[in-house]
């Protein structure tokens, strides 16, 4: 794993939605009636446990239990889900509560807040009945998460405590209507063999309804539903390969898709009927395996899409291994030849992702390689400012199909950070591309092109140093003011924030601020009139995405506004305990 702390982005129950309906549904009550039923607000432990390590260990145990609980609810196996509730369970139900506020948001999303003060109190069977009613209305349960935002445990006696919850779920009705549910609350847990919930208290919940799903799942039907070997299996011992690329391989005007993998590469060619055919072997791009990222570009200016694949390779003392980066040249019909003999391609790089730019304005496309560290050989030497990463590379295109030369060192851009990804754009509108580099375990870098073939590092001056676990970046005009903005993907750590909350009074404020940023998630920077960029406050939204990898700004629904697509997730072992 790349990080020592676990990131408990925990999945568990959506616990049902807004209205169960039916004559047998529990009716709203009052706080007085709730008290008469023996239900009172969940109080903190009278003698709380103070050992941080033990508290977090128990928190992870509870979170892991809730993850499998969630898996049962996603499958709509409600009988199995009962095993996670105590026999004497009492909790607030979600049925037939009044709407306290309703608004219509962008893209026709209707948002409803519900009044939880008079929620009915239900037992184990009652909660099961409401789950069945609610999830039965959804033709598909898309996702369920239950994040443990905080936890307190009783010291001594039978293990028990209370957990602060954020609950979220999405589902799709048979008519295509998409709904999402989110709630905050508390749960009381106790260990009876395994951890179970015996009380559930809501403090708020909200429903958002989108009358028509913006996308339809067609992966398998389109012919691109290949399932890759699970990480940790014998067929996948590495998480290196991670980048796909889209381009018009055969010049027919349709987008094709290249996907590197651990066993071999895959090339999906768009067919006339709207499906895709896998043709990597036939077109000569199936090897070498273990590609980390890829990009289509017209390397030789002949009017067709060539293909560059980043690879991890090393030549350290007597030890050599991995693969060199690969350039495949297109013959104009979509058939490729591996150009292994070209200049600059026989040097090994610990390359994770390539970015295309003509940095020197000579008309030939160059490639910046974000290079990481050798995770199989050594760990990063710092969680805040790692300096033992492998040098980045800027491959200047020599032109006329001759190959590349690495000029990163002479331009001062090689460095020793653990660089994961980069993005190029003309941020200052002076006619040349600038470059933003997202670094894991340290400050990000913003290289401003001087226009003479050199760069100046201006991340601090521009306000985008963004110290976090940087793993992706994308430029775009998000607020439609004519200036390019920046979206940076980082890790969002529920467990990290939980631990920092406990340590808040014992850590130096400056260090606490740094650590908070490491766990804060993604960042949106809006460009100002003076060329600096200002971070959007978290309350503005759009900065989540859990354990985020790459981010792209693109107008997905063609409404004239840029949307954010961000891949996320991290899995270790058989289940996603550490996501």
LOMARBA-871879 format. One record per residue (C-alpha): residue number from 1; chain; x, y, z. Coordinates in nm, 3 decimals. Each point is the difference from the previous one (the first is absolute). Layout:
<pts>
     i   ch        c1        c2        c3
   NUM    A         X         Y         Z
...
</pts>
This chain:
<pts>
     i   ch        c1        c2        c3
     1    A     0.000     0.000     0.000
     2    A     0.112     0.357    -0.061
     3    A    -0.130     0.146     0.324
     4    A     0.045    -0.134     0.353
     5    A    -0.335     0.104     0.130
     6    A    -0.324    -0.163    -0.093
     7    A    -0.257     0.203    -0.181
     8    A    -0.331    -0.118     0.122
     9    A    -0.228     0.121    -0.273
    10    A    -0.246    -0.248     0.124
    11    A    -0.292    -0.142    -0.175
    12    A    -0.304    -0.114     0.181
    13    A    -0.372     0.044     0.009
    14    A    -0.204     0.263    -0.164
    15    A    -0.247    -0.096     0.255
    16    A    -0.293     0.092    -0.211
    17    A    -0.132     0.301    -0.152
    18    A    -0.261     0.262     0.044
    19    A    -0.333    -0.180    -0.010
    20    A    -0.094    -0.358     0.043
    21    A    -0.370     0.054    -0.065
    22    A    -0.272    -0.255     0.060
    23    A    -0.251    -0.020     0.282
    24    A     0.235    -0.200     0.219
    25    A     0.283     0.251    -0.018
    26    A     0.107     0.150     0.332
    27    A    -0.150     0.342     0.063
    28    A     0.190     0.310     0.105
    29    A     0.017     0.054     0.372
    30    A     0.118     0.277     0.229
    31    A     0.308     0.024     0.221
    32    A    -0.228    -0.060     0.297
    33    A    -0.141    -0.312    -0.161
    34    A     0.352    -0.116    -0.082
    35    A     0.095     0.035     0.365
    36    A    -0.309    -0.199     0.100
    37    A     0.130    -0.279    -0.224
    38    A     0.326    -0.005     0.192
    39    A     0.197     0.186    -0.268
    40    A     0.216     0.293     0.107
    41    A     0.286     0.180    -0.175
    42    A     0.315    -0.211    -0.012
    43    A     0.232     0.138     0.265
    44    A     0.380    -0.022     0.000
    45    A     0.162    -0.265     0.219
    46    A     0.009     0.089     0.368
    47    A     0.360    -0.122     0.030
    48    A     0.151     0.043    -0.349
    49    A     0.305    -0.190    -0.117
    50    A     0.299     0.232    -0.042
    51    A     0.262    -0.219    -0.166
    52    A     0.003     0.130    -0.359
    53    A     0.134    -0.320    -0.153
    54    A    -0.260    -0.219     0.172
    55    A    -0.280     0.239    -0.092
    56    A     0.101     0.000    -0.366
    57    A     0.041    -0.380    -0.002
    58    A    -0.356    -0.038     0.127
    59    A    -0.121     0.261    -0.246
    60    A     0.151    -0.202    -0.286
    61    A    -0.162    -0.317     0.132
    62    A    -0.340     0.168    -0.004
    63    A     0.065     0.152    -0.342
    64    A     0.099    -0.335    -0.148
    65    A    -0.321    -0.152     0.137
    66    A    -0.205     0.276    -0.155
    67    A     0.170    -0.054    -0.335
    68    A    -0.128    -0.357    -0.024
    69    A    -0.335     0.121     0.132
    70    A    -0.014     0.239    -0.292
    71    A     0.083    -0.276    -0.247
    72    A    -0.307    -0.194     0.115
    73    A    -0.222     0.304    -0.042
    74    A     0.132     0.070    -0.350
    75    A    -0.093    -0.359    -0.089
    76    A    -0.340     0.062     0.169
    77    A     0.064    -0.298     0.227
    78    A    -0.196     0.147     0.290
    79    A    -0.020    -0.321     0.202
    80    A     0.379    -0.025     0.004
    81    A     0.021     0.369     0.093
    82    A    -0.186    -0.071     0.323
    83    A     0.315    -0.162     0.139
    84    A     0.146     0.349     0.040
    85    A    -0.286     0.116     0.227
    86    A    -0.030    -0.090     0.368
    87    A    -0.304    -0.199     0.108
    88    A    -0.106     0.295     0.217
    89    A     0.052     0.253    -0.278
    90    A    -0.196     0.324     0.006
    91    A     0.050     0.275    -0.250
    92    A    -0.153     0.288    -0.187
    93    A    -0.192    -0.101    -0.309
    94    A    -0.017     0.195    -0.324
    95    A    -0.365    -0.047    -0.092
    96    A    -0.246     0.278    -0.082
    97    A     0.190     0.288     0.154
    98    A    -0.095     0.352    -0.102
    99    A     0.210     0.196    -0.248
   100    A     0.157     0.298     0.174
   101    A     0.151     0.158    -0.312
   102    A    -0.004    -0.063    -0.375
   103    A     0.210     0.164    -0.272
   104    A     0.070    -0.060    -0.368
   105    A     0.371     0.007    -0.078
   106    A     0.205    -0.004    -0.319
   107    A    -0.087    -0.259    -0.264
   108    A    -0.350    -0.045     0.140
   109    A     0.108    -0.166     0.325
   110    A    -0.273     0.024     0.264
   111    A     0.144     0.012     0.354
   112    A    -0.220    -0.079     0.301
   113    A     0.092     0.035     0.367
   114    A    -0.209    -0.204     0.246
   115    A    -0.088     0.076     0.361
   116    A     0.150    -0.272     0.221
   117    A    -0.132     0.138     0.328
   118    A    -0.314    -0.208    -0.020
   119    A     0.147    -0.314    -0.152
   120    A    -0.176    -0.325     0.096
   121    A     0.189    -0.240     0.226
   122    A     0.023    -0.349    -0.149
   123    A     0.144    -0.329     0.116
   124    A     0.215    -0.241    -0.196
   125    A    -0.294    -0.145    -0.194
   126    A    -0.138     0.346    -0.070
   127    A     0.325     0.120    -0.147
   128    A     0.017    -0.313    -0.216
   129    A    -0.351     0.067    -0.129
   130    A     0.087     0.358    -0.090
   131    A     0.318    -0.111    -0.180
   132    A    -0.193    -0.249    -0.207
   133    A    -0.260     0.261    -0.086
   134    A     0.252     0.265    -0.096
   135    A     0.256    -0.203    -0.190
   136    A    -0.281    -0.190    -0.171
   137    A    -0.092     0.327    -0.169
   138    A     0.348     0.029    -0.145
   139    A     0.057    -0.219    -0.299
   140    A     0.370     0.029     0.074
   141    A     0.196     0.092     0.312
   142    A     0.305     0.169    -0.148
   143    A     0.206     0.070     0.308
   144    A    -0.014     0.014     0.377
   145    A     0.248     0.157     0.237
   146    A     0.006     0.056     0.374
   147    A     0.295     0.208     0.110
   148    A     0.110    -0.005     0.361
   149    A     0.082     0.364     0.064
   150    A     0.076    -0.042     0.368
   151    A    -0.013    -0.258     0.276
   152    A     0.008    -0.016     0.379
   153    A     0.022    -0.321     0.201
   154    A    -0.072    -0.088     0.361
   155    A     0.300    -0.095     0.209
   156    A    -0.047    -0.324     0.191
   157    A    -0.280    -0.254    -0.009
   158    A    -0.154    -0.129    -0.322
   159    A     0.136     0.182    -0.306
   160    A    -0.247     0.263    -0.106
   161    A    -0.008     0.357    -0.123
   162    A    -0.159     0.243    -0.237
   163    A     0.099     0.096    -0.355
   164    A    -0.072     0.312    -0.199
   165    A    -0.133    -0.096    -0.342
   166    A    -0.031     0.142    -0.346
   167    A    -0.226    -0.225    -0.204
   168    A    -0.046     0.017    -0.378
   169    A    -0.162    -0.217    -0.265
   170    A    -0.110     0.026    -0.363
   171    A    -0.257    -0.200    -0.191
   172    A    -0.190     0.001    -0.326
   173    A    -0.375    -0.054    -0.034
   174    A    -0.133    -0.219    -0.283
   175    A    -0.099     0.313    -0.199
   176    A     0.360     0.125     0.006
   177    A    -0.045     0.252     0.280
   178    A     0.317     0.029     0.205
   179    A    -0.010     0.071     0.372
   180    A     0.265     0.060     0.259
   181    A    -0.038    -0.004     0.376
   182    A     0.227     0.155     0.258
   183    A    -0.033     0.022     0.375
   184    A     0.193     0.087     0.313
   185    A    -0.051    -0.166     0.332
   186    A     0.130    -0.210     0.287
   187    A     0.001    -0.371     0.063
   188    A     0.067    -0.187     0.320
   189    A     0.200    -0.316    -0.051
   190    A     0.094    -0.292     0.219
   191    A     0.201    -0.314    -0.049
   192    A    -0.203    -0.319     0.032
   193    A     0.235    -0.242    -0.171
   194    A     0.024     0.258    -0.279
   195    A    -0.088     0.368     0.011
   196    A    -0.371     0.074    -0.039
   197    A    -0.216     0.312     0.003
   198    A    -0.254     0.027     0.279
   199    A    -0.106     0.366    -0.037
   200    A    -0.028     0.231    -0.302
   201    A    -0.064     0.372     0.030
   202    A    -0.036     0.234    -0.299
   203    A     0.088     0.367     0.012
   204    A    -0.081     0.078    -0.366
   205    A    -0.074    -0.158    -0.331
   206    A    -0.048     0.115    -0.356
   207    A    -0.122    -0.147    -0.329
   208    A     0.106     0.118    -0.344
   209    A    -0.199    -0.115    -0.305
   210    A     0.110     0.022    -0.361
   211    A    -0.294    -0.072    -0.227
   212    A     0.213    -0.172    -0.260
   213    A     0.332    -0.174     0.044
   214    A     0.269     0.198    -0.188
   215    A     0.177    -0.316    -0.119
   216    A    -0.090    -0.355    -0.090
   217    A     0.234    -0.287     0.088
   218    A     0.103    -0.166    -0.330
   219    A     0.349    -0.129     0.080
   220    A    -0.061    -0.368    -0.064
   221    A    -0.242     0.056    -0.286
   222    A     0.255     0.224    -0.172
   223    A     0.270    -0.266     0.020
   224    A     0.234     0.173     0.247
   225    A    -0.102    -0.191     0.313
   226    A     0.329    -0.181     0.054
   227    A     0.060    -0.075     0.369
   228    A     0.361     0.029     0.105
   229    A     0.157    -0.214     0.267
   230    A    -0.067     0.117     0.353
   231    A     0.286     0.180     0.166
   232    A     0.185    -0.235     0.233
   233    A    -0.075    -0.310    -0.207
   234    A     0.275    -0.202    -0.168
   235    A    -0.090     0.170    -0.330
   236    A     0.027     0.351     0.141
   237    A     0.274     0.070     0.252
   238    A     0.047     0.359    -0.101
   239    A    -0.213     0.312    -0.013
   240    A     0.222     0.166    -0.261
   241    A    -0.224    -0.021    -0.302
   242    A    -0.265     0.264     0.031
   243    A    -0.038     0.215    -0.308
   244    A    -0.222    -0.031    -0.306
   245    A     0.010     0.213    -0.315
   246    A    -0.257     0.093    -0.264
   247    A     0.072     0.092    -0.360
   248    A    -0.103    -0.060    -0.359
   249    A     0.228    -0.292    -0.083
   250    A    -0.126    -0.078    -0.351
   251    A    -0.103     0.348    -0.112
   252    A    -0.372    -0.079    -0.037
   253    A    -0.114     0.287     0.223
   254    A    -0.092    -0.222     0.298
   255    A     0.178    -0.017     0.333
   256    A     0.192    -0.318     0.077
   257    A     0.130    -0.107     0.342
   258    A     0.338    -0.131     0.114
   259    A     0.033    -0.166     0.344
   260    A     0.333    -0.121     0.143
   261    A    -0.008    -0.298     0.232
   262    A     0.209    -0.242     0.202
   263    A    -0.026    -0.286    -0.248
   264    A    -0.012     0.188    -0.334
   265    A    -0.137     0.318    -0.149
   266    A    -0.353     0.030    -0.141
   267    A    -0.113     0.208    -0.297
   268    A    -0.373     0.047    -0.054
   269    A    -0.089     0.116    -0.351
   270    A    -0.336     0.172    -0.055
   271    A    -0.218    -0.197    -0.243
   272    A    -0.277     0.135    -0.229
   273    A    -0.277    -0.145     0.219
   274    A     0.114     0.196     0.307
   275    A     0.177    -0.289     0.171
   276    A     0.375    -0.060     0.036
   277    A     0.229    -0.278    -0.113
   278    A     0.319    -0.086     0.189
   279    A     0.287     0.005    -0.254
   280    A     0.323     0.060     0.191
   281    A     0.172    -0.313    -0.135
   282    A    -0.109     0.059    -0.358
   283    A     0.114     0.361     0.006
   284    A     0.330    -0.064     0.176
   285    A    -0.040     0.173     0.337
   286    A    -0.058    -0.291     0.239
   287    A     0.355     0.007     0.143
   288    A     0.184     0.087     0.215
   289    A    -0.226    -0.047     0.301
   290    A    -0.007     0.201     0.326
   291    A    -0.068     0.337    -0.164
   292    A    -0.059     0.275     0.255
   293    A    -0.157     0.261    -0.224
   294    A    -0.050     0.073    -0.366
   295    A    -0.071     0.283    -0.240
   296    A    -0.076     0.033    -0.371
   297    A     0.195     0.269    -0.189
   298    A     0.121     0.077    -0.350
   299    A     0.366    -0.054     0.079
   300    A     0.129     0.032    -0.355
   301    A    -0.247     0.258    -0.138
   302    A    -0.131    -0.235    -0.269
   303    A    -0.365     0.054     0.085
   304    A    -0.078    -0.319     0.192
   305    A    -0.009    -0.100     0.367
   306    A     0.311    -0.163     0.136
   307    A     0.001    -0.154     0.347
   308    A     0.235     0.056     0.294
   309    A    -0.014    -0.237     0.299
   310    A     0.172     0.088     0.328
   311    A     0.177    -0.285     0.177
   312    A     0.191    -0.061     0.321
   313    A     0.359    -0.102    -0.062
   314    A     0.323     0.028     0.194
   315    A     0.376    -0.030    -0.039
   316    A     0.148     0.027     0.349
   317    A     0.351    -0.131     0.043
   318    A    -0.006    -0.363    -0.107
   319    A    -0.379    -0.019     0.016
   320    A    -0.213     0.051    -0.306
   321    A    -0.369    -0.069    -0.042
   322    A    -0.339     0.106    -0.125
   323    A    -0.060     0.146    -0.343
   324    A     0.108     0.305    -0.193
   325    A    -0.268     0.242    -0.114
   326    A    -0.150    -0.102    -0.332
   327    A    -0.083     0.205    -0.309
   328    A    -0.221    -0.159    -0.265
   329    A    -0.011     0.173    -0.339
   330    A    -0.319    -0.011    -0.204
   331    A     0.017    -0.101    -0.368
   332    A    -0.303     0.219    -0.077
   333    A    -0.248    -0.289     0.007
   334    A     0.009    -0.072     0.371
   335    A     0.274    -0.262    -0.005
   336    A     0.298     0.058     0.227
   337    A     0.373    -0.067     0.009
   338    A     0.202     0.016     0.322
   339    A     0.265     0.267    -0.060
   340    A     0.249    -0.136     0.249
   341    A     0.309     0.125    -0.181
   342    A    -0.077     0.369     0.020
   343    A     0.210     0.237     0.210
   344    A    -0.100     0.049     0.363
   345    A    -0.210    -0.314     0.028
   346    A     0.272    -0.233     0.126
   347    A     0.036     0.175     0.335
   348    A    -0.201    -0.135     0.295
   349    A    -0.243     0.224     0.187
   350    A    -0.221    -0.066     0.301
   351    A    -0.271     0.161    -0.208
   352    A    -0.358     0.010     0.125
   353    A    -0.177     0.232    -0.243
   354    A     0.082     0.195    -0.319
   355    A    -0.120     0.349    -0.096
   356    A     0.029     0.134    -0.356
   357    A     0.101     0.361    -0.068
   358    A     0.208     0.197    -0.250
   359    A     0.194     0.179     0.270
   360    A     0.257     0.168    -0.229
   361    A    -0.240     0.098    -0.281
   362    A     0.193    -0.177    -0.276
   363    A    -0.308    -0.176    -0.138
   364    A     0.099    -0.346     0.128
   365    A    -0.189    -0.152     0.297
   366    A     0.205    -0.069     0.312
   367    A    -0.080    -0.223     0.299
   368    A     0.033     0.068     0.372
   369    A     0.033    -0.315     0.212
   370    A    -0.115     0.012     0.363
   371    A     0.231    -0.243     0.176
   372    A    -0.075    -0.161     0.336
   373    A     0.207    -0.206     0.241
   374    A     0.095    -0.364    -0.003
   375    A    -0.269    -0.129     0.233
   376    A     0.133    -0.356    -0.020
   377    A     0.350     0.111     0.109
   378    A    -0.049     0.278     0.255
   379    A    -0.253     0.219     0.176
   380    A    -0.028     0.373    -0.029
   381    A     0.242     0.169     0.242
   382    A    -0.262     0.249     0.124
   383    A    -0.378     0.018     0.012
   384    A     0.015     0.381    -0.036
   385    A     0.293     0.072    -0.234
   386    A     0.139    -0.319    -0.152
   387    A     0.333     0.043    -0.180
   388    A     0.082    -0.353    -0.116
   389    A    -0.221    -0.019    -0.305
   390    A     0.138    -0.061    -0.347
   391    A     0.066     0.299    -0.228
   392    A    -0.273     0.124    -0.229
   393    A     0.076     0.017    -0.371
   394    A    -0.082     0.252    -0.271
   395    A     0.047    -0.177    -0.332
   396    A     0.064     0.263    -0.268
   397    A    -0.106    -0.120    -0.341
   398    A     0.302     0.014    -0.236
   399    A    -0.230     0.019    -0.301
   400    A    -0.011    -0.187    -0.328
   401    A    -0.071    -0.327     0.180
   402    A     0.345    -0.010     0.164
   403    A    -0.117    -0.049     0.361
   404    A     0.050     0.195     0.322
   405    A     0.255     0.144     0.235
   406    A    -0.063     0.048     0.373
   407    A     0.052     0.368     0.092
   408    A    -0.162     0.000     0.346
   409    A     0.324     0.019     0.192
   410    A     0.144     0.290    -0.197
   411    A    -0.329     0.189     0.042
   412    A    -0.007    -0.067     0.374
   413    A    -0.317    -0.208    -0.021
   414    A     0.131    -0.347     0.080
   415    A    -0.023     0.022     0.381
   416    A    -0.032    -0.287     0.247
   417    A    -0.367     0.018     0.092
   418    A    -0.241    -0.292    -0.028
   419    A    -0.185     0.143    -0.301
   420    A    -0.317    -0.173    -0.101
   421    A    -0.163     0.205    -0.277
   422    A     0.009     0.332    -0.180
   423    A    -0.211     0.226    -0.220
   424    A     0.098     0.259    -0.260
   425    A    -0.186     0.317    -0.098
   426    A     0.071     0.361    -0.091
   427    A    -0.109     0.138     0.338
   428    A     0.129     0.353    -0.063
   429    A    -0.118     0.023    -0.364
   430    A     0.344     0.094    -0.134
   431    A     0.002    -0.260    -0.275
   432    A     0.206    -0.278     0.159
   433    A    -0.099    -0.297     0.222
   434    A     0.058     0.005     0.374
   435    A     0.024    -0.316     0.207
   436    A    -0.150    -0.105     0.335
   437    A     0.153    -0.305     0.175
   438    A    -0.189    -0.190     0.272
   439    A     0.239    -0.150     0.256
   440    A    -0.077    -0.267     0.255
   441    A     0.155     0.062     0.344
   442    A     0.081     0.365    -0.060
   443    A    -0.070     0.335    -0.161
   444    A    -0.133     0.015    -0.352
   445    A     0.187     0.205    -0.262
   446    A    -0.122     0.253    -0.255
   447    A     0.249     0.058    -0.282
   448    A    -0.068     0.321    -0.191
   449    A     0.141     0.003    -0.353
   450    A     0.225     0.299    -0.064
   451    A    -0.047    -0.029    -0.376
   452    A     0.369    -0.057    -0.067
   453    A     0.006    -0.375     0.066
   454    A     0.038     0.037     0.379
   455    A    -0.235    -0.017     0.300
   456    A    -0.031     0.172     0.339
   457    A    -0.152    -0.177     0.301
   458    A    -0.283     0.224     0.128
   459    A    -0.230    -0.220     0.209
   460    A     0.035     0.222     0.308
   461    A    -0.030     0.324    -0.195
   462    A    -0.311    -0.126    -0.180
   463    A    -0.159    -0.150     0.314
   464    A    -0.015    -0.363    -0.116
   465    A     0.272    -0.179     0.199
   466    A    -0.283    -0.216     0.141
   467    A     0.197    -0.217     0.239
   468    A    -0.184    -0.332    -0.001
   469    A     0.024    -0.342    -0.155
   470    A    -0.024     0.131    -0.355
   471    A    -0.100    -0.252    -0.262
   472    A    -0.175     0.188    -0.280
   473    A    -0.058     0.342    -0.152
   474    A    -0.216     0.157    -0.269
   475    A    -0.043     0.353    -0.138
   476    A    -0.327     0.154    -0.114
   477    A    -0.217     0.312     0.026
   478    A    -0.235    -0.115     0.274
   479    A    -0.173     0.332     0.068
   480    A    -0.011     0.115    -0.364
   481    A     0.190     0.324     0.055
   482    A     0.247    -0.061    -0.283
   483    A     0.283    -0.102     0.235
   484    A     0.127    -0.353     0.051
   485    A    -0.060    -0.156     0.341
   486    A     0.164    -0.306     0.154
   487    A    -0.137    -0.320     0.155
   488    A     0.245    -0.210     0.203
   489    A    -0.081    -0.350     0.125
   490    A     0.134    -0.110     0.338
   491    A    -0.078    -0.257     0.264
   492    A    -0.296     0.059     0.230
   493    A     0.053    -0.184     0.326
   494    A    -0.288    -0.060     0.236
   495    A     0.231    -0.179     0.243
   496    A     0.261     0.275    -0.025
   497    A    -0.251     0.270     0.085
   498    A    -0.139    -0.213     0.281
   499    A     0.344    -0.037     0.159
   500    A     0.080     0.370    -0.043
   501    A    -0.324     0.092     0.174
   502    A     0.121    -0.199     0.301
   503    A     0.346     0.162    -0.010
   504    A    -0.113     0.355    -0.076
   505    A     0.086     0.140     0.343
   506    A     0.342    -0.165     0.018
   507    A     0.152     0.088    -0.340
   508    A     0.168     0.323    -0.107
   509    A    -0.261     0.196    -0.203
   510    A     0.229     0.038    -0.302
   511    A     0.075    -0.373    -0.009
   512    A    -0.369    -0.075     0.052
   513    A    -0.086     0.214    -0.303
   514    A     0.248    -0.194    -0.213
   515    A    -0.136    -0.334     0.117
   516    A    -0.357     0.117    -0.056
   517    A     0.083     0.074    -0.362
   518    A     0.144    -0.348    -0.045
   519    A    -0.340    -0.145     0.089
   520    A    -0.221     0.271    -0.150
   521    A    -0.066    -0.138    -0.347
   522    A    -0.005     0.172    -0.336
   523    A     0.055     0.370    -0.070
   524    A    -0.161     0.246    -0.240
   525    A     0.197     0.316    -0.082
   526    A    -0.166     0.292    -0.180
   527    A     0.228     0.232    -0.192
   528    A    -0.011     0.367     0.102
   529    A     0.047     0.305    -0.219
   530    A     0.363     0.038     0.114
   531    A     0.094    -0.352    -0.113
   532    A     0.000    -0.157     0.346
   533    A    -0.240    -0.280     0.088
   534    A    -0.218    -0.021     0.309
   535    A    -0.119    -0.320     0.163
   536    A    -0.376    -0.045     0.004
   537    A    -0.135    -0.056     0.353
   538    A    -0.101    -0.356     0.075
   539    A    -0.359     0.104     0.064
   540    A    -0.028     0.092    -0.368
   541    A     0.006    -0.371    -0.083
   542    A     0.187    -0.203    -0.256
   543    A     0.301    -0.085     0.210
   544    A    -0.081    -0.353     0.113
   545    A     0.056    -0.313    -0.208
   546    A     0.148    -0.206     0.284
   547    A     0.343    -0.149    -0.089
   548    A     0.034     0.185    -0.328
   549    A     0.232    -0.082    -0.286
   550    A    -0.049     0.182    -0.328
   551    A    -0.231     0.294    -0.062
   552    A    -0.140     0.132    -0.328
   553    A    -0.203     0.311    -0.070
   554    A    -0.234    -0.063    -0.292
   555    A    -0.352     0.100    -0.105
   556    A    -0.155    -0.345     0.036
   557    A    -0.364     0.097    -0.052
   558    A     0.065     0.268    -0.265
   559    A    -0.170     0.277     0.197
   560    A     0.284     0.247    -0.049
   561    A     0.144    -0.046     0.350
   562    A     0.303    -0.208     0.092
   563    A    -0.066    -0.305     0.217
   564    A     0.250    -0.189     0.215
   565    A     0.077    -0.368    -0.055
   566    A     0.231    -0.146     0.263
   567    A     0.103    -0.362     0.037
   568    A     0.039    -0.114     0.357
   569    A     0.045    -0.302     0.224
   570    A     0.270    -0.212     0.156
   571    A    -0.029    -0.368     0.077
   572    A     0.226    -0.227     0.199
   573    A    -0.056    -0.370     0.050
   574    A    -0.326    -0.174    -0.070
   575    A    -0.220     0.285     0.120
   576    A     0.036     0.371    -0.006
   577    A     0.078     0.039     0.367
   578    A     0.240     0.284    -0.063
   579    A    -0.185     0.204    -0.261
</pts>
